Amino acid sequence: MGYTKLDANLVTSSIWSEDDKTLRVWVYLMARAGANGSVLDTIPAIARACGYDNATVDAILKKLAAPDEYSRTPDMEGRRICITTVPEFSINLVNHSKYRHKDHTHAARQKKYRDGKRDARDASLPSRVTPSDTSIRQKTKAEVSTETELRLTPPASTTKAPPKDRPSWLDPAIESWKFAFKGRPDEKALKQHIGYLVREFGWDSVRPVWSDACCYAASSGEAKFFTPKSFAAKFGAHQAESQKRQPQPPPGPSGPQPRREQPWEKVIREGGGLRPDLVRAK
């Protein structure tokens, strides 16, 4: 059974300003989402549950799949859902994992756990003073507690330092890949190939095309041809042609034969721009 946390910031988000029908469908999708943020219900099933016709639900889903310039989350240009039809019809909530793993009570629970461990440790300590000497007993407990905490604190040299010089574009690029392919990409390949594109053309130019290409590659069933290296080669060739640079000469008759253009490569050639009617992409 699916479970979705209700974040208090929902009432200040851009979705809250939508009409009642859109909000009803959005709440339905949150309630029906699985652990990975996917809803496998069909449009007629959603229409029956919400009390609307199929055309109304279809229009609402297209609205939720469109970019939102007022969204607090820049991933996927603010889109709330991404719909795929391969290998089956699925509605994926873009921000599901972000809010599912958000823990608002972590600090309070950690403090309660530490207090409980300290009280249990103090109760097990042997009494070295008479019960009537309360001030000495409290001082002894404080000293023992301090010594124990110092003993359990790891040396500063063993504390793992945060990564240095981590590029700001890397995490959004990883999120786009994880959302489309449900797995983590090779960070070394991303830094090498996508990092080259970012240095050459800027992340603002690379980001929309990268996000759309990931979605198209996953939904078209041609994911085996899509890698950071192949994307960088195709994107760089397209940019060189658009800026009237001298591209590499095509292979001769004796060279390798050109293969069929993949859907994600067409996205790069057309400059990105995920269509709202992706729900009907075959």
Secondary structure, DSSP 4 states (H G I P E B T S, - for coil): -------GGGGGSGGGGS-HHHHHHHHHHHHH--TTSEE---HHHHHHHHT--HHHHHHHHHHHHS--TT-S--GGGG-SEEEE-SSS-EEEETTHHHHHS--SSHHHHHHHHHHHHHHHHHHTSPP-S-TT-HHHHHHHHHHHHHHHHHHHSPPGGGSPPPPSS--TTHHHHHHHHHHHHSS---HHHIIIIIHHHHHHH-HHHHHHHHHHHHHHHHHTT-GGG--HHHHHHHHHHHHHHHTT--PPPPP-TTSPPPPPPPHHHHHHHTT----GGGGG--
